[in-house]
């Protein structure tokens, strides 16, 4: 089946057709679900309450008047991290997301069997336009230090709640001494858990993904995710993402999907911090940039390769992400476990919001994609030259028959790297390094007009190196064929 056949957002699809498309690596935009307006309004009110708490009543009034998508015009970028933590720590939003997940799983998708939702059930995704976000002084490392403390507190509360619900099976003839020993042991266990969380909060950051060090000192307000699948990070296999667009989600700031990678084998463990999340050498296919209308939900299987688009729009983008798990099996290569337990749809259907199902990751390994295929890799053409490219002076690269039509080549000089592409327009060449985070573009998809960053899907024009963001441009070079040799020279510098 072709990718274009799998990708759809037709609103008339039945629940079974939606699931079929998701299982094939497609997506679906859900515009109707139970309590949509009510749940959306509750989340908006929590966000506005956070804005008022952190920046005052007048700021809240201005944001309400202009809309959350214009929040960057009124609310400081340096306070976005605190707003994120305010929303994530809200019991109201937690209840909303659990209810939303249940409504979609049971009502919209009509999942035939029991499904599960996490006890700490959501991620709050807020993104300012890049040119505003990069001015913030609050880094991702600053945020993760605070988030670590919040997660420790939430996890501690979850553990204490779980322990309080656990039944102790007493012997029929238990002595007072034995009962006291049991009580003392339970008290000691809880006390040690509290101490361990305290030490973790003081001495280390929250465990994060490989490559975190490359973004640790970048502004939190400009945070974006590079291509990944969620089961790398401990999410159960076969899960469905509910990417709920609260406001401002466009194709230039939202989710990027790579459906051609669905079901393919990608070895996350060899990823280096100096590259994207993917190992260097895996060539991405066409990125699908998904705009989602306000209040609607983008559904997709989160073990499809996906990423965030760098926010090069004029809008603040706000989304809340929840997940539904049809099963509780895990990727044996996951780098960490998540949460302390899961809510069952069967329990919630009975009105029981307190019971938690335990599924330790080490006891519930599954298989990520049966009969996995190898990922797409283009023929990699690389040329290394021990010289620098001087202004206006041509330099010989290689034999011209080395590069076929539709292919690209990485040229590494002493002080810069260049990508040369042969297509119907002839030879075109641009800098190989994305001006956003320094990701090498050789792994990105290209067509006749653009080359796409494999990190965050920004499209750069092959003609002039421009993008839809005035801050992000590539150096353009002139390449020509002379006597069956490629020659190159610098033509302009931004």
N, C-alpha and C positions, 0 to 999 in steps of 0.2 A: 504494500500500500504506500502511495506517495505521501510525503509530508503534507502537501497541500490538501490531501484528502482527510488527514487526521485533524487538521486545525480548523476549528469552527466555533462560532458563538451564536448559532441560530437559536432563537428563543423558543421555538416550537418543539425542540427535542424532548422526548420522553426521558424519564429517569434512567431507564435501562440503556437508552442510547447515549446519555451523558456518561454513564459509567463505562460503557464500551469505548467511547472516545478517550476518556481519561486513561484507561488501561492500555490503549494503543499509543499513548504519548501525546495526546491532544490536550486542548484546554476548553473551558466553557465559561462564559460570563453569565452569572446568575443575577437576574434583575428582580426576581420575585422570591421572597421567602417569608416565613411566618414572623410577624412582629418587626418587620424591617424598619419602619419609621420609628417605632418606639425604642428599639435597641440602638439605632443610629443616634437618636436624640440624647440618650443616656450617656453615650461615649462623648459626644460633643460637649455636654454639660460638664463632664469631668475634666476635659481638656480646658475649657474656659475657666473652671474653678481653679485649676492649676496656674493658669495665666494670671488670674487675679491675685492668688496667693503670692506668686513670685514677683509680679511686676505692678500690681495695683489695679484698682477698679477702672481707671481711665483707659488703661491698656486693654482690659477685657472689653470695654465698650467699643473701642476702635476696631478690635478684631471681630467682634460680633457684627459691627456695621459693614466692614469691608469683606468679611468672609475669612475662614481659616486658610484659604489658599493664598491670602495676602498677608498672612501673619508675619512674614519676614520684614514687612514694612513697619511693624510696631513692636514686636517682641524681640529682645536681644538674642542674638545667636549664642552668646556665652551662657545663656540660661536654658538652652534646649535640653542639655543633659539632665538638669534638675527637673524639667517638665516631664521628660521621659520617665524618670524614676517616680515622680508623683503619680503618673498614670499607671505604671506597672505595679505600684504599691496599693492601688485602689481596690478594695474588696468589691465595689460596685462593678468595675470593669471586668474583674475576674468572673463574677456571676453572669454578666452580660455575654462574655465570650463562651462560657460553658453552655448557656442557653442557646446562643447562636449556633454553636457546633452541633448541639442536639437537634435543633430545628432543621438544620440543613441535612444532617445525616439521616434523620428519621423521616422528615417531611418532604424535602426537595429531592434528595437522592434515593430515598426509600431503600436504604441498605437492607438487604434481606436478613442479615444475621446481626448478632451483637457486635457493637463497635465500641471504641474506647476514646477517651479524651484525657489530657494530662491534668494533674492536680494544679500545676502552675501553667495556665493554658495558652499564653499568648505572647506575641512580641509586638511592641509599639514602634512603628516605623514613621519617623518624621524627618523630612529632608528639605533643607532650604536651597534656593538657587545657588549654584556653585560660587558665583562671584560674590555673594553675600557670606556664604558659609566659610570660605577660606580666610575671612578676616577674624574669625573667632580664635580666642587664645586657649579655650578649653579643649584638651586633646582626648583622643580615644582612651589613652592610658588613665587620664583623670576620671573619665566616665566609668571605666571598668573597675577602678578602685571603689567607687561609690556603689556600683552595681553589685560587686562582690559582697559588700556589707548587706545590701538589700536581699540578695539571694540567700545568704547565710541565715538571715532572720526568717525569711519565708520558709526555707528548708527546715529550720529548727522548729518552727510552728507546725509544719506538716508532720515532722517526726513525733513531736509531742502529742499531736492529735491522734496519730496512728497508734502510738503506744497506749494512750488512754483508752482506745477502743479494743485493744488486744485482750482476749480473755485468758486468764491464768487458770490452767487445769490443776486444781488442788487434789492431792491424794484424799481418799475417803477419810483416813485417820491422820490428819495433819496436826502436828503439835503447834503450839503457839510459837515455839522457837523456829520451826520451819517456815511458818508464815512471815515471821519477822525477817528471816534471811532472804526470802523472796522479795519482800518489800524493799529491803536494804539494797539488794542487787539491782532492782529496777531503778531506785533513786540514784545509785552510783552511776549506772549506765547513762541516764539522762544528764547528770551533772557533767560527766566526761564529754558528752556530746556538746554541751554548752561551751565548755572550755576549748574544745577543738575548733568550734566555729569562731570563737573569739580570737584564737591564735591565727587562724587562717585570715581573718579580717585584717589583723594588724601586720602580718608578715609577708603576704603575697597577694598578687592579683588573681582574679578569677581565671581559672584555666580557660584558654581560648584556643583557636584554631592555629594550625601551622601557618607561619607567615604573618602572625599578628605584629611582630616587631617592625614590619615594613610600614604599618599604618599607626603604630602606637603614638607617635608624636604628631600625627596629622589632626586637624580639627574634628571634633566629634560631629559638629554640625554638617560636615562634608562627608560623613561616613557612608560608604557603599560596599556592597558585597560583590566579590568576583565570582566566577562560575563555580558552582558547588552542587552537591546533593546532600539532603539533610541527614540521611542515615550515616554519613561520615561522622556526624556529631551526636550520635546516640539516639536519634529519633527512630521509632519502630519502622520496619520495612513496609513498603506498599502504602504509606500514608498519603492522605490528600490534604493539600494546602488550601486554606480558605483565606485568600488575600483580599481583605475587605477594604475597599477604597472609601475612606471617609470623605476626602476632598482633594482635588487638584492632581489626580493621577493621569498623566499624559504619556505618549510614547517616548518622550524625551526625559522622563524622570521615574518611570515605573519599573515593572518587572520585565526582564529579558529571558526568553525561553529558547532552548536549543533542542527541539524535538527530534532532530536527526541523531542525537546521542542517546535517546531513550533505549535502555536495555543493553548499552555497551559497557565494556569493562574499562574502568578508569582507576588506576592505582593511585589513590590519594596519599598513601604512605610515603611515596618518594618525592612528594612535593617539597620544593625548597622555598625558603622565605624570600629569596631574591626574585622569584617568578610569580606568576599568578597562582591561584589555588591549584590549577592543573599543572601536571608535569610539563616542562618545556618540551616542545616537539609534537604536541597534540594540536592539530589544526582545527579550529572551530569552523563549523558550518554556519549557514545564514542565521543571524540572530533575529528572533521574532520579538518586536517591541510592542507591548500590549497596553493601549490606553484603556482605562476602566472608568465608566461614568460614576459620579458621586453616589455612594450608598450601595453600589453593586459589588458582587464578590467574584473574583477570578478564581476558578477551580482548576487545579492541575496536580498530577502526582509529583510529590516533591523529590522523588528519586529520578526525575528528569533533570538534566543539567539546567541550572538557571542562575541568574545573577540580578543585581540591581543596575539600572541605567544611571549613570552620573546625572545629577539634576542640572541639565542645561536649559531648562525651561524658565519661565518667568513666574512660576508658581511654587508656593510651599506645598509639598506633597505629604499627606497624612494617610497612613494605612494601619490597620490592625491585622495581624496574621495569627490565625488559629489553625489547628490541625486535627484531623480525624484519622484514627488508626483502626483499620479493619482487623488487624491481628497484633499480638504483642510478641513479635519476633524481631531480632536485632542483627545488624551487620556485625560480624565478628571482628571487623577491622575498625569499628568505631573508636574514636579517640577518648571518649568519656561517656558516662551514663548521664541520664537526665531525670531530675525529679525524684520523688519518693513513692509515687503511686499513680494509678489511673482510675478515672471514673468510668463505670460501665453504662452504656446506654440502657441496659435492662434495669439497673438501679434507678437511673434518673427517670425512666418511664414510670416507675413506681413512686416517685417523689422522694427517693433517698439520695440526698446530695452529700452525705457524709462518708459513705463506705468507699474505701479505696482498694483497688485490686493491685496486688504486688506481682511484679514480673522482673526479677533481677536480670540484668542484661547477660551475665555470665551463665545463666541457666536457660536462656531462651534464644540461642543463636539460630538464625535462619540463613537463607541464601539470597544474596543480592543479585537478581536477574539469573534465571536458569539459562544455560547454554549461551553465555555472554559472548558477544562479538567484540573484536578488537576495535578501538576507536579510530575515527577517520584521521589519517595522516597523509598530508600531501608529500609529493616527492620533494625532499628538502635539498635545495641548492644553496651552497654557501661558498663564498669567496673571501679570502683574507689577504689583505694587501698591507705590507709594511711601509706605509707612507701616509701623508696627510693630504687632503684635498685643498689646494690653495685657490683663492678667489680668481676665477676666470681662466685657470690653467687646466686643460684636460688631462685626465689620467686614464691609462689603459686598464680595463678590468679583467676581461677574459675573452675567450672565443665566443662569437655571437650565437653559434649553434647550440650553445649550452642551455639556452632558455627557450622553451617552446611557448607557443601562443596560449595564453590563459594562466601561465605559471609566474611565480615571483621568486626572487633571488635575494638572499641576505648578503650584503657586502660589508665586511668589517674592516675599517681603516684603523689607523693608530688612535685617533681621537674621536671618531664618530662611526655610526652604523647607518647604512642606507638600504632601502628596499627598492629593487628594480622590478617592474612588472611589464610583461609584454602582452598586449591585448589588441583589439581591433583598431584602437587609436594609435598604435605604435608602441614606443617605449616610454614609460613614465617612471619617475623615481621620487621618493620622499624619504624623510628621516625615518629610521626604523623604530624610534623610541617615542611612545605616547607622551605628550607634554603634560599629562595629568599626573600619573604615578610612575612613569618610567617603565611601563610594561612594553616588552618587545612586540612589535606589530606583526612579525613574521608568522605568528600563530593565528592571526586574525583572518576572517573571511574577507574576500575582495571581489568586486565585480568591475564593470567597465568604468564606473564613476568614482567609487569610494573604496577605501580600506577601513575595516572596522576594528577598533581596539578589542582584543580578546579579554581585557579586564572588565570594562564597563560599557562596551558597545557604542562608544562615540564614533561617528562616521567622519572620516577625513577625506576631503576631496583630493583625488589624484592630480587634478589640474592645477590647483593653487595651494593645497595644504590646509585649507580652511575647514572649520567645523561650524556647527550651529551655536557654538559658544565663542565669543570674540577673544576669550582668554586662552583658548586651546587651538594652536596652529602647528603645522609641521613645516620644516624646511623643505623646499622643492629643489630638485636638481635636474640638469639637462643630461640626458643619455642619448647617444647616437651610435649608429653602426658604421664603421669605416674599415674597409678591407677585411671584412668578416671578424672584426674585433669590436667589442663594446668600449666606448670611451664615455667618460662622465666628467661634468664640471658643475660647479656651484653656480646657480642662476640668481638666487635672491636669498636674503636673510631677514627674518622678522625681528 
